[in-house]
């Protein structure tokens, strides 16, 4: 126990002394410094920081340089035994190999004739009987599966859900979409089809030919960007049931009929108030092979060693990657996502480094972890937590993760810019939740919004950033977030739209919370397991 800790324990030194020290170093986190860093990381010459690209590597070098300049220690052991800041890892790009659908004497190809999901793997051609199954809905009020054994079949179904003449949804009885319609309808239908043992699922798009062509282009770019990287070589996390979005023309070939006949059947189904039986059937053959392409990326780690509790480690994290360059050549700079979180980590690291240099360093060690691969499926943090934790997970006391904290979302626009969504603080530790609330009340006084902490959150925000790879190992976490906005994952997510004062407040809140976790006597208790 240090002299200062002894004085605190015996009451011979007042808490305001510690509080003033916190405030002194918290005040080094400034809007102007956040902006200075972000003007580098969100600049066009970073090329959108897409994982595995030159821009991402350039961003990693900048972060490592900043960690070194502030005196943070490198902690990753390189092949030559030297300690470095970057933690390299290999990713495997899952490209389609030989992939086609054959029906009615025609051969159809992905992104040209149809859009598949990214999880299908059929290395050899496999044939199926095709049948028409209405909307593919299985509900008490409307059941396309009733009295039918469709196991092993390839189903052709309609997109969306049936409506009454006055525009109400048949399933819900209101104008509100049920789970079978709207943007999540595909998911509900595909899950049901899989449960019923369906072999392949073809969904007929209601879009015009031109709109469908544009949709193919958009979804092809999106799928290439988000769904084709893995930490493992070979086919994994895949299945044999594909979900295909197709045109009416292709569906007609699948069902061995004409487009006119199929369109007539589709109209009849849409206008009926109940499922319509159909004898439309055909044959289809599917092959969906895959090939791997290796690419390299890295996380960037900076370490501040603690004092008497240095073997226990707090992680402060963000992701520095973004989505790169769009198909039309526009750069997605990702100023908010997650440039704002990454520059916050840099500033918080600087504040703790200054505290350590002044003899007021943290009792517990702190690992500042900026990861790549988040936009590809939380891959950088997965690599760290699941495959190569530089700090053993049993010594990791918590992760404070910062992702998108520089914008006001639509729910608060025009109402408040003094808020932060706090997600997960009570999921695993009542201590952490209490510390978070007390740090805010004492130092920052922001509105802590728990909207996305709701286990019924339809957007599942709790599972969508890097903290989750710690939470799944029973490590307490907080996810700091300011919500979604119209520029999310668009070239318009630029620095000119960042509210640096808001980002400053959020970063200081994380700092105060981290200070308490790092310096308290007892390690955070893990006493809950909420979803």
N, C-alpha and C positions, 0 to 999 in steps of 0.2 A: 504494500500500500504506500503510495506516495504521500508526501507531507500534506499536499493539498487535499487528497482524498481522506487522510486522517482527520484533518480539520473539519471537513464536511461531515464526516461520520460522527464527530464529537460535538458538532454544533458550534465550533469556535470560529467558523468562517461562514459568512452569510451567503445564501443562495443568490442574491442579486449580483454578487461578484461573478458567479458562473454565468448568470443570465447576461450580464453586460459583455462577457467574453463572446458568448454566442452571437449577440447582436453585432458586435464589432466585425466578426468574420462573415456573418450573414450579409452585412451591408456591402461587402466586396462583390457580391453578386448583383450586377447592375444591368439595366436594360441596354445601355450602350455597349457593354462587353458582350452581351448575348448577340447583339446585332453585328458586332465586329466579326465574331466567329461565323455567324450564319451567312454573312456576305461572302464568305469563302466556300462554305459547304453547300450552299444553295445557288452557287454561280453556274452559269451555262457550261463553263469548262470542266465541271464535275460530271457533265453528261447524264445527269439523273441518278447517279450512284447505283446503278443496277448491279446486283450481286454477280460476281464473276467477270466484271468488265473493267476497263481502264479507269473509268470514273470512280468506281467503288474502291479500287486500289489507291487511287490518288487521295480519296477521302480518308482512307485508313492511315496513310502516311501523315496526313495533316493532324489527325487525332493523336497519333503516336508522338509526333513532334511537340504537340501541346502538353501531353503528359510529361514528357522529358523536361520541357522548359519549366514546369512547375515543381519538378523534383519528385514526381511519383516514380516508384520503382518498377522496372520491368519484372515480370514474374513467370513468363512462359519460357521453358527451356527449349532452345533450338537444337537441331541435330548435332551441331558442333559443341554443345554444352553451354553456350552462352545464353544469358537471359535476355529476352527481347520482349517487345510490347505486343507484337502481333501473334495471334494463335491461328495458324493456317489449318484449313480443312478442305477436303475434296468433295465436290458434288458431282452427281451424275445426271446429266440432262436426258430425260426420257423422251426420245424422239420416236415417232411412229416409223416402223419399218414397212413391210408389205401389208397394206391395210385396204380392204375393199368390202363392199356388200354387193352380192350378185343375185339378181332376181328378174324374172320375166325376160331372160335373154340379154339383160343389160348389166353393165358393171358400173357401180357408183363408188366415188372416192371421197374421202373426208375433206372438209373445207371447200370442196368444189360442188358437191351434190348434197352433202348432209353435214351436220355438226354432231360429233360424238362427245360423250363424257370422257374424262381423262383417266378413268380407272379400268378400262377394258384391256384384257390380255388374252388373245386366242392365237397362239403361234401356228396352229394348223387350221385349215379351212374346216368349218363345221356347218352342217345343214340343219334347218329347222322347218317345221310347218308353221305358216303364218295364219293368224286369225284376227278378225276385227273385234274389238272389245269396247266400243263406245268411247266414253271419256276415261275409262280405266279407274273409275271411282269405286270404293268399297265403303259405303256408309249406310246407316240404318234407313235413311230417307231416300237413298239412291245407290243401288248396288249393281255395277256392271258384271260382277263376278258371281252373282247368285245363280246357283244351279249349274255352274260350269267348272270343269276341271281343266285348268289352263297350264298345269305343270309341264315344263319342258317345251312350251310353245313360244313362238315369237309373236308378241302382241303388237297390233297397230291400233293406236288410240288417238283421240282428239285432244288438242291443247285446251286449257282453261276448264270451265265447268258449265253445266246447262243452266239456262235462265228461263223465267216465265215471260209471257208476252209483255208484261209491264216492267221488265228489267230486273226483277228480283232473282236471286240465286235460289235454285231449287233445294239445294242442300241446307243452306242456312235460313231460308225463308225471308231474308232481308236483302238490301242492296250491298251489304258487306260481303266480300269474298270469303269463302270457307278456306280451309287448308288445302283444298283441291284446286283452287284457282289462284290468281295473282302470281307474283314472282316466285313464291315458294311451292307452287303447285307441282312442279316437276319432281321436287324432292319427295313429297307425300306419295305421289303416284309410283315413283320408282321404288320407294321403300315397301309399299304394299305389293308391288309386282314381285319383288325379291322374296317377300314373305310367302307369296303364293307359289313360288317355284318357277316363275316365268324365266325363260332362257334369255330372251332379248326383248327390248322395249323400244318401239318406234313411235314417236309422238309427231302427229301431223301439224305443222305450223299453220296458223290462220293468216299469216302475213302474205302480202302480194309477192309475186315473183321478184320484183325489184327490191322490195323491202327485205325479203328473205336473203337475197344476195348480199345486201349491205350488212345484215345481221351475221351472216357467215364470216364476212371480213372482220367485223368487230370482235366476234367471239373467238375467231382463230387467233387474232392478236392477243386477246386476253388470256386464252388458254396457254399460248406459247410463253406468255410472261409469267403466269402465276403457278401453273400446275405441272411443270415438267422437270423439276429438280428433286433429287433425293440424296440422302446421305449414304444410301446403299446402292451397290451395283445390281443389275438384274431386275427382273420384275418383282415388285413387292408392293404391298398395300393395294393390290389390284384384284379384280374378280373377272369372272367369265360372262357376267350379264352386262351388256352395254345399254346405254340410254342414248337414242339417236333422235335428233330433231330433223325432220324430213319435209319435203314438199308433198303436195297432193299427187303430183305426177309420179314421184318415186313411190309413194304409198300405193298407188294403183298397180305398179309393177310388183310390189311386195304381195299384193292380194290377187294377182293374176286377173285384173279387171281393167276397165278403161277409166280414165280420169273423170269422164262424164258420169259414169255409174257410181263411182266412189263419191263424187261431189253430191249426187242426188241422195245417197245414203247418209252422208254427213249432214245435209240439210234436214233430212227426216229426223235424225237423232237430235239435232239442235232444237227443232221445233216441238219435239215430243216432251211430255212432262214425266216420262219414265224411260228406263233403259229400253233400247230397241234391239231385238235379236237380228242377226245378220248371218247369212251363209257365206259371206266373202271369205275366201281362204286362198292360200298359195304356198310357195316354197321360197326359202331364202338361204343363201350361203354367206357366212361371215368369216373373214380372216383379219386379225388385228395383232400383228407382230410388233416388237419394240426393239430398239437399239440404243445403246448407251453412248453418251459423249461426255468425257470428263471436263470439268472446269474447276478452277481453284478460287477460294475466297479466304477471308480471315475475319476473326473477331479482334478487337483491340482492347487490351487490359492494362490498367494502371493501378498501382497498389500503394496504399499508405499503411505502414505497419503500426499497430497499436502498442500500448504499453503493457500494463499488468494482465490484460485479457487479450493479448494479441493473437492467441490461437483460435479465438472466435472471430468470425468475419461477417461483416455486413456487405451486401452487394447493392450498388446503385447502378441501374442499367437503362439503356435505351437502344434503339436500332438506328444505325446510320445509313443503311441502304434505302433505296427507293425503287422506282419502277422503270427508270431509264428513259429511252427515247421511243416515242410513239411511232407507229407504222408510217405516219405522214411526215416524220422528221422533226416533230415538235419535242422539245426537251421538257420532261417532267422533273422540275427542280426539287420538289418535295420539301419546301421551306417549312411547312408545318409538320409534315409526315416524313420522317421524324427528325427533320433538321432541328425543330424547336426542342425536342427532348434531348438530342445529342449535345447541343450547345449548353443546355441546362446541366448536363452531366459534367461538361468541361468546367463550367463555372463553380459547381458544387465541389468538384475535385480541387480547384484552385483555392477555394475558401478553406477546406480542410488542410491543404498543404500549408497555407499561411498560418493556420492555427498550430500545426505541428512545428513549424519553424519558430514560432513565438513561444514554444514550450507548453502549449496547450493542446497537444495532439490527442486523438481519440484513444480511449482505453482499449477498445476492440479495433481490430484492423478493418480497413474498408477497401473493397475491390470495386473499382470503377470499370464497368463492363459495357463496352459498346459493341453490338453484334451486327453482323450482316445476315442475309438470308431470311429476314423476318417476312418480307413480302413474298417469299417463296414457300411459306408455311412454317415460320418460326424455326428455321433450320439452324441458324447460327447458335441460338440459345439452346436448341436441342442437342447440338454437337457438344456444347460446353457441359450441359447438365447430365446428359445421358451417356456420353462417350469419353469425355476428357475434362472433367472438372479439375481445374488447377488447384482449387481449394476443395478438400473433401467435403461432400455435401453435409456430412454430419457435423462439420464445424461451421457451416453457413447458417447464420441466425435469422436472416430475412433478406428479401429482395425488394427494393423500392424501384419500381419501373416507371419511366416517364415516356409517354408516347402521345404526341399531338397536343401541345399545351400553349399554342400561340394564337388561337383563333376563338372567337365567340360563336357557338353553334346557333342554329335557327331557333332552338327552344329558349335561348336567353337573349337573342338579338333584340335590342331596343328595350330590354328589361334590366339586365345586369351584366356587367363585365367583371364582377368580383366573385367568381365561383370556380370550382374545380370538381369534376366527377372523381370521387374516391371509390375505388372498386377493389373488393377483396380484403379490406382491412380486418374484417371480423370472421373471415372464412375459416381461418386456422388458429388464430390467437386473439383472445380477448385483451391481452396486454397491448398488442399492436394497435388495436382499434382505439383503446383508451389513450395511448400515447399520441396517436394521430390527432384525435379531437383536442387534447390538451395543448399540443404544440400549436395548433391552429388558433385556439381561443386565446392563448397567451401572447402570441407573436404576430399573427397575420390577420386573423378574423375574416377569412374568406367564407363564402357559403360552401359547405361541403355537401355536394349533391350525390345521393346514393341511388339515383335512378337505375343505373346499370349494374348495381350490386344485387338487384332483384333476381333470384334464381329463375324466374319466369321471363326474364328479358328475352324477347324474340330475336334480338340481334346477337345474343350470346357474346357480348363484348368481353366478358370475363375470360373467355377462352381464346381471345384473338390478339394477344400480344405476348411478349417474351417472358413476362412474369410467370405465365402458366407452366413453363417447363421447370420452374422451381416449385410452384404450388403442388404439382402432381407428385413431388417427392416430399410432401408434407413440410415444406419450408414456408413460413409466413410471408405474405407479400402484400404490397399495396400497388395498385395500378393508378397512376395519375393521368387524367385525360380531360380534354375540354370539349369533346364531342365532334360529330361529323359536320361537314359544311359542303356547300355546292361545288367547291373546287377539289374535293377529295379525289385523289388519283387522277388528276387532270393537269395539263400543262399550266393552268392558271393558279396552281398552289405555289405562289411566288412570295418573295420576301416583302414586297410592298404591302401585303395584306396581313402581315404579322403584327400583333399587339404586343410589343416588347415589355410594356409595363405589366401586362397580365402574365407574360412568361416569367418576368422577374419575381412576381409574387409567388407563383407556383414553385419556382426553383428554390426560393427562400423557405417555403413551407417544407419542401423535401429536405432541405438542409437542417432545419430545426428538428424535424422528425428523426433524421439520421443521427444528429448529435445526441439526442436522448437515448436512442437504441444503442449507440456505440459507447456511451458513458455510464449507463445505469448499472447498478450493482448486479442485478439478476438478469440472466439471459431470458429472452422472451419465452413465455410458456406456450406450448402447443396444446391447446385444450378443446379444439373443435374440429369438425370436418364437414363444413357446410358446402353445398354445391353452388 
